Structures are given as structure tokens and as C-alpha cells.
């Protein structure tokens, strides 16, 4: 009886660990952007970056601020 309980506990623990999965998504490498002339004195360039939108990565262009 003890052996049956031990086997059942091992089976349940193995089944429970197999249920949880975790996917790590990494954004694509940054795109190369051409930085033009600043539109006004003191403007700062904010580089572009990737964001997640509906399960996909979308590139947000860099801009002057």
C-alpha cells in the first residue's frame, strides 16, 4: 500500500510540473536609423525601439524631442 501511494505521489508531481510552460520572447535587434539635423537648438534624439502589440513586435521610429 505504501508503495502504491509513493508511486501515485511521484506520478502526480511529475504531471503537475509538466503543466507549466514559460516562453521568453526576445525583441529583434534594433534597426539602423539615419539621424538627420536637429530641428532646433537643444533638441535631443530619442532612439527607436521595439514594442509588443497583439503578440507581435512593432518598431517605433526614433524622433527628435
N, C-alpha and C positions, 0 to 999 in steps of 0.2 A: 504494500500500500504506500509506504514512504517513497519507494522508487517511482511509482506512478505519479505521485504528487510532485516529485522532483522533476520528472520529465515534462509534466504539464507546465510547471513554472518556467523551465527553460524555453519551452515552445512559445509560451505567451510573451516572454521577454524578447525573444528573437522577432516575433511577429510585430510587437509594438515598436521596436527600433527601426524596422523596415518601412514603417508608415510615413515617417517624417523625412521629407527631402528639402533641400535648400539649394537654390540656384543663385549663383553670384554672376551678375551681369556687369561687364566692364564696357565703358564707353569706348567708341573708336578713337584713334589718335586725333589730336587737334588738327584742324585744317590750316593750311598756309594762307594767310591773308595779306593783302597789299595795304599798307598803311599810307594813306595819302598825306597831304599837307593839312595841318591843323586848321580848322575853320576860323578860329580866333585865338588870340593870345591867352595862354593859361589852360587851354583845352587839354584833357587827359584822355589817352586812348584806353578803352576798356576792351580787352581781347574777347574774341568769340568763344563759345563753349557749347557743349552738348547738354541737352535736357531730355528727360523721358516724357513721351507723350503717347498715350494709348498703346503702351508696350513697345514703342519704337524710339530710337534716338533721333532727335531733331537738332540740327545745327542752328544756333543763334549767332548771327553775324556780329562782329566787333563794331564798335561805334565810338565816336568822339563824345566826350561829356564835359 
